[in-house]
Amino acid sequence: MEKKCKVSIRNIRREANEDLKKLLKSKKIGEDEEKNNEKKVQTITDDHIKLVDDKVSSKEKEIMTI
């Protein structure tokens, strides 16, 4: 389940970055805005991956104590 969650999160990141590239290509955003938003997307991705890791770690500890 952990891997599925992480893959889903990374797929969402990839789609978001592709959308940003499309916006840049169509001149709806500038290069600076694209880069800033890519950083934000990466930060959100990292935060959610950490949440998954924390939940898995917590569940492993719970299982090991029973």
N, CA, C and O atoms as CSV, one atom per row, in Angstrom:
chain,resi,resn,atom,element,x,y,z
A,1,MET,N,N,0.822,-1.189,0.000
A,1,MET,CA,C,0.000,0.000,0.000
A,1,MET,C,C,0.875,1.265,0.000
A,1,MET,O,O,0.553,2.267,-0.638
A,2,GLU,N,N,1.972,1.183,0.726
A,2,GLU,CA,C,2.882,2.336,0.801
A,2,GLU,C,C,3.365,2.723,-0.593
A,2,GLU,O,O,3.349,3.898,-0.958
A,3,LYS,N,N,3.794,1.731,-1.369
A,3,LYS,CA,C,4.313,2.021,-2.707
A,3,LYS,C,C,3.236,2.617,-3.600
A,3,LYS,O,O,3.513,3.533,-4.374
A,4,LYS,N,N,2.002,2.107,-3.503
A,4,LYS,CA,C,0.903,2.640,-4.305
A,4,LYS,C,C,0.663,4.108,-3.979
A,4,LYS,O,O,0.460,4.929,-4.874
A,5,CYS,N,N,0.688,4.427,-2.700
A,5,CYS,CA,C,0.487,5.816,-2.278
A,5,CYS,C,C,1.580,6.720,-2.839
A,5,CYS,O,O,1.297,7.791,-3.377
A,6,LYS,N,N,2.811,6.285,-2.712
A,6,LYS,CA,C,3.932,7.093,-3.189
A,6,LYS,C,C,3.901,7.258,-4.700
A,6,LYS,O,O,4.184,8.339,-5.216
A,7,VAL,N,N,3.559,6.193,-5.410
A,7,VAL,CA,C,3.465,6.280,-6.871
A,7,VAL,C,C,2.365,7.266,-7.261
A,7,VAL,O,O,2.545,8.069,-8.176
A,8,SER,N,N,1.238,7.205,-6.575
A,8,SER,CA,C,0.131,8.125,-6.860
A,8,SER,C,C,0.551,9.575,-6.628
A,8,SER,O,O,0.253,10.452,-7.439
A,9,ILE,N,N,1.229,9.815,-5.539
A,9,ILE,CA,C,1.698,11.174,-5.228
A,9,ILE,C,C,2.654,11.658,-6.310
A,9,ILE,O,O,2.559,12.798,-6.764
A,10,ARG,N,N,3.563,10.800,-6.718
A,10,ARG,CA,C,4.535,11.190,-7.750
A,10,ARG,C,C,3.871,11.387,-9.108
A,10,ARG,O,O,4.292,12.247,-9.882
A,11,ASN,N,N,2.853,10.609,-9.403
A,11,ASN,CA,C,2.115,10.802,-10.655
A,11,ASN,C,C,1.401,12.152,-10.667
A,11,ASN,O,O,1.363,12.836,-11.690
A,12,ILE,N,N,0.842,12.522,-9.533
A,12,ILE,CA,C,0.190,13.826,-9.419
A,12,ILE,C,C,1.215,14.938,-9.627
A,12,ILE,O,O,0.933,15.930,-10.298
A,13,ARG,N,N,2.408,14.769,-9.047
A,13,ARG,CA,C,3.478,15.757,-9.234
A,13,ARG,C,C,3.837,15.885,-10.711
A,13,ARG,O,O,3.969,16.993,-11.232
A,14,ARG,N,N,3.991,14.750,-11.375
A,14,ARG,CA,C,4.348,14.751,-12.800
A,14,ARG,C,C,3.280,15.473,-13.621
A,14,ARG,O,O,3.603,16.286,-14.487
A,15,GLU,N,N,2.018,15.177,-13.350
A,15,GLU,CA,C,0.926,15.827,-14.073
A,15,GLU,C,C,0.911,17.336,-13.826
A,15,GLU,O,O,0.696,18.119,-14.751
A,16,ALA,N,N,1.138,17.737,-12.587
A,16,ALA,CA,C,1.159,19.161,-12.256
A,16,ALA,C,C,2.301,19.860,-12.993
A,16,ALA,O,O,2.120,20.957,-13.522
A,17,ASN,N,N,3.469,19.232,-13.027
A,17,ASN,CA,C,4.608,19.828,-13.727
A,17,ASN,C,C,4.367,19.884,-15.237
A,17,ASN,O,O,4.774,20.841,-15.895
A,18,GLU,N,N,3.710,18.866,-15.782
A,18,GLU,CA,C,3.368,18.897,-17.209
A,18,GLU,C,C,2.403,20.037,-17.502
A,18,GLU,O,O,2.536,20.725,-18.514
A,19,ASP,N,N,1.426,20.237,-16.609
A,19,ASP,CA,C,0.480,21.349,-16.781
A,19,ASP,C,C,1.200,22.689,-16.728
A,19,ASP,O,O,0.875,23.601,-17.489
A,20,LEU,N,N,2.174,22.811,-15.835
A,20,LEU,CA,C,2.945,24.054,-15.761
A,20,LEU,C,C,3.718,24.294,-17.057
A,20,LEU,O,O,3.783,25.426,-17.538
A,21,LYS,N,N,4.297,23.248,-17.620
A,21,LYS,CA,C,5.032,23.382,-18.881
A,21,LYS,C,C,4.102,23.807,-20.020
A,21,LYS,O,O,4.488,24.604,-20.875
A,22,LYS,N,N,2.885,23.276,-20.028
A,22,LYS,CA,C,1.898,23.669,-21.042
A,22,LYS,C,C,1.533,25.138,-20.894
A,22,LYS,O,O,1.420,25.862,-21.883
A,23,LEU,N,N,1.349,25.576,-19.643
A,23,LEU,CA,C,1.037,26.983,-19.404
A,23,LEU,C,C,2.179,27.885,-19.853
A,23,LEU,O,O,1.948,28.956,-20.416
A,24,LEU,N,N,3.398,27.453,-19.606
A,24,LEU,CA,C,4.560,28.226,-20.035
A,24,LEU,C,C,4.618,28.286,-21.556
A,24,LEU,O,O,4.854,29.346,-22.136
A,25,LYS,N,N,4.406,27.161,-22.185
A,25,LYS,CA,C,4.464,27.084,-23.647
A,25,LYS,C,C,3.409,27.974,-24.291
A,25,LYS,O,O,3.654,28.577,-25.336
A,26,SER,N,N,2.240,28.054,-23.671
A,26,SER,CA,C,1.159,28.885,-24.223
A,26,SER,C,C,1.271,30.343,-23.766
A,26,SER,O,O,0.395,31.159,-24.051
A,27,LYS,N,N,2.352,30.659,-23.059
A,27,LYS,CA,C,2.640,32.026,-22.601
A,27,LYS,C,C,1.632,32.548,-21.571
A,27,LYS,O,O,1.473,33.758,-21.411
A,28,LYS,N,N,0.951,31.624,-20.872
A,28,LYS,CA,C,0.011,32.042,-19.831
A,28,LYS,C,C,0.723,32.327,-18.515
A,28,LYS,O,O,0.194,33.030,-17.656
A,29,ILE,N,N,1.930,31.776,-18.361
A,29,ILE,CA,C,2.781,32.091,-17.217
A,29,ILE,C,C,4.200,32.289,-17.726
A,29,ILE,O,O,4.548,31.850,-18.822
A,30,GLY,N,N,5.005,32.948,-16.922
A,30,GLY,CA,C,6.396,33.169,-17.275
A,30,GLY,C,C,7.295,32.086,-16.687
A,30,GLY,O,O,6.847,31.245,-15.908
A,31,GLU,N,N,8.563,32.122,-17.070
A,31,GLU,CA,C,9.524,31.118,-16.601
A,31,GLU,C,C,9.703,31.157,-15.087
A,31,GLU,O,O,9.782,30.114,-14.439
A,32,ASP,N,N,9.766,32.366,-14.527
A,32,ASP,CA,C,9.932,32.484,-13.073
A,32,ASP,C,C,8.744,31.885,-12.332
A,32,ASP,O,O,8.911,31.192,-11.328
A,33,GLU,N,N,7.558,32.153,-12.830
A,33,GLU,CA,C,6.354,31.618,-12.196
A,33,GLU,C,C,6.326,30.088,-12.308
A,33,GLU,O,O,5.928,29.393,-11.372
A,34,GLU,N,N,6.752,29.583,-13.456
A,34,GLU,CA,C,6.808,28.128,-13.631
A,34,GLU,C,C,7.775,27.508,-12.623
A,34,GLU,O,O,7.434,26.534,-11.951
A,35,LYS,N,N,8.963,28.064,-12.518
A,35,LYS,CA,C,9.965,27.525,-11.580
A,35,LYS,C,C,9.485,27.609,-10.138
A,35,LYS,O,O,9.657,26.663,-9.369
A,36,ASN,N,N,8.887,28.732,-9.769
A,36,ASN,CA,C,8.368,28.876,-8.403
A,36,ASN,C,C,7.286,27.840,-8.109
A,36,ASN,O,O,7.260,27.243,-7.033
A,37,ASN,N,N,6.404,27.638,-9.067
A,37,ASN,CA,C,5.333,26.663,-8.870
A,37,ASN,C,C,5.861,25.236,-8.869
A,37,ASN,O,O,5.329,24.389,-8.152
A,38,GLU,N,N,6.894,24.948,-9.655
A,38,GLU,CA,C,7.513,23.620,-9.614
A,38,GLU,C,C,8.094,23.357,-8.226
A,38,GLU,O,O,7.984,22.248,-7.702
A,39,LYS,N,N,8.714,24.378,-7.632
A,39,LYS,CA,C,9.252,24.231,-6.274
A,39,LYS,C,C,8.132,23.976,-5.272
A,39,LYS,O,O,8.278,23.151,-4.370
A,40,LYS,N,N,7.016,24.684,-5.429
A,40,LYS,CA,C,5.873,24.480,-4.532
A,40,LYS,C,C,5.313,23.068,-4.676
A,40,LYS,O,O,4.988,22.412,-3.687
A,41,VAL,N,N,5.205,22.615,-5.918
A,41,VAL,CA,C,4.710,21.258,-6.164
A,41,VAL,C,C,5.643,20.243,-5.514
A,41,VAL,O,O,5.180,19.271,-4.917
A,42,GLN,N,N,6.957,20.458,-5.625
A,42,GLN,CA,C,7.921,19.537,-5.023
A,42,GLN,C,C,7.823,19.544,-3.505
A,42,GLN,O,O,7.915,18.493,-2.873
A,43,THR,N,N,7.636,20.717,-2.918
A,43,THR,CA,C,7.482,20.821,-1.468
A,43,THR,C,C,6.234,20.065,-0.993
A,43,THR,O,O,6.277,19.336,-0.002
A,44,ILE,N,N,5.142,20.248,-1.707
A,44,ILE,CA,C,3.904,19.540,-1.362
A,44,ILE,C,C,4.109,18.037,-1.512
A,44,ILE,O,O,3.662,17.260,-0.669
A,45,THR,N,N,4.782,17.629,-2.579
A,45,THR,CA,C,5.074,16.209,-2.804
A,45,THR,C,C,5.897,15.649,-1.654
A,45,THR,O,O,5.575,14.593,-1.108
A,46,ASP,N,N,6.950,16.350,-1.290
A,46,ASP,CA,C,7.809,15.902,-0.188
A,46,ASP,C,C,7.022,15.778,1.120
A,46,ASP,O,O,7.200,14.819,1.871
A,47,ASP,N,N,6.157,16.753,1.383
A,47,ASP,CA,C,5.349,16.725,2.606
A,47,ASP,C,C,4.437,15.502,2.638
A,47,ASP,O,O,4.297,14.851,3.673
A,48,HIS,N,N,3.826,15.196,1.512
A,48,HIS,CA,C,2.907,14.058,1.463
A,48,HIS,C,C,3.645,12.717,1.506
A,48,HIS,O,O,3.153,11.759,2.102
A,49,ILE,N,N,4.801,12.649,0.888
A,49,ILE,CA,C,5.617,11.426,0.979
A,49,ILE,C,C,6.019,11.201,2.436
A,49,ILE,O,O,6.008,10.069,2.919
A,50,LYS,N,N,6.371,12.277,3.132
A,50,LYS,CA,C,6.746,12.162,4.542
A,50,LYS,C,C,5.553,11.693,5.386
A,50,LYS,O,O,5.718,10.894,6.309
A,51,LEU,N,N,4.366,12.187,5.068
A,51,LEU,CA,C,3.171,11.732,5.782
A,51,LEU,C,C,2.973,10.229,5.609
A,51,LEU,O,O,2.662,9.526,6.570
A,52,VAL,N,N,3.151,9.745,4.397
A,52,VAL,CA,C,3.024,8.305,4.135
A,52,VAL,C,C,4.072,7.546,4.938
A,52,VAL,O,O,3.760,6.545,5.583
A,53,ASP,N,N,5.317,8.022,4.899
A,53,ASP,CA,C,6.389,7.365,5.648
A,53,ASP,C,C,6.082,7.332,7.146
A,53,ASP,O,O,6.301,6.319,7.810
A,54,ASP,N,N,5.574,8.447,7.668
A,54,ASP,CA,C,5.246,8.522,9.094
A,54,ASP,C,C,4.124,7.547,9.457
A,54,ASP,O,O,4.184,6.882,10.492
A,55,LYS,N,N,3.112,7.465,8.609
A,55,LYS,CA,C,1.998,6.541,8.872
A,55,LYS,C,C,2.477,5.092,8.838
A,55,LYS,O,O,2.089,4.282,9.680
A,56,VAL,N,N,3.320,4.774,7.861
A,56,VAL,CA,C,3.845,3.407,7.752
A,56,VAL,C,C,4.693,3.075,8.972
A,56,VAL,O,O,4.568,1.993,9.545
A,57,SER,N,N,5.542,3.992,9.361
A,57,SER,CA,C,6.392,3.784,10.532
A,57,SER,C,C,5.545,3.581,11.791
A,57,SER,O,O,5.817,2.694,12.600
A,58,SER,N,N,4.532,4.403,11.940
A,58,SER,CA,C,3.638,4.296,13.092
A,58,SER,C,C,2.920,2.941,13.102
A,58,SER,O,O,2.792,2.304,14.148
A,59,LYS,N,N,2.464,2.521,11.949
A,59,LYS,CA,C,1.759,1.246,11.857
A,59,LYS,C,C,2.707,0.077,12.135
A,59,LYS,O,O,2.323,-0.897,12.782
A,60,GLU,N,N,3.938,0.177,11.646
A,60,GLU,CA,C,4.921,-0.879,11.923
A,60,GLU,C,C,5.178,-1.001,13.414
A,60,GLU,O,O,5.242,-2.113,13.938
A,61,LYS,N,N,5.324,0.121,14.108
A,61,LYS,CA,C,5.527,0.104,15.555
A,61,LYS,C,C,4.327,-0.509,16.266
A,61,LYS,O,O,4.474,-1.284,17.212
A,62,GLU,N,N,3.141,-0.149,15.794
A,62,GLU,CA,C,1.920,-0.679,16.390
A,62,GLU,C,C,1.869,-2.206,16.217
A,62,GLU,O,O,1.537,-2.925,17.159
A,63,ILE,N,N,2.184,-2.681,15.057
A,63,ILE,CA,C,2.157,-4.119,14.785
A,63,ILE,C,C,3.201,-4.840,15.620
A,63,ILE,O,O,2.929,-5.927,16.131
A,64,MET,N,N,4.366,-4.277,15.771
A,64,MET,CA,C,5.448,-4.916,16.499
A,64,MET,C,C,5.182,-4.982,18.007
A,64,MET,O,O,5.767,-5.819,18.694
A,65,THR,N,N,4.317,-4.120,18.526
A,65,THR,CA,C,4.040,-4.124,19.962
A,65,THR,C,C,2.934,-5.100,20.331
A,65,THR,O,O,2.722,-5.380,21.511
A,66,ILE,N,N,2.249,-5.605,19.364
A,66,ILE,CA,C,1.141,-6.540,19.652
A,66,ILE,C,C,1.632,-7.958,19.654
A,66,ILE,O,O,0.849,-8.882,19.876
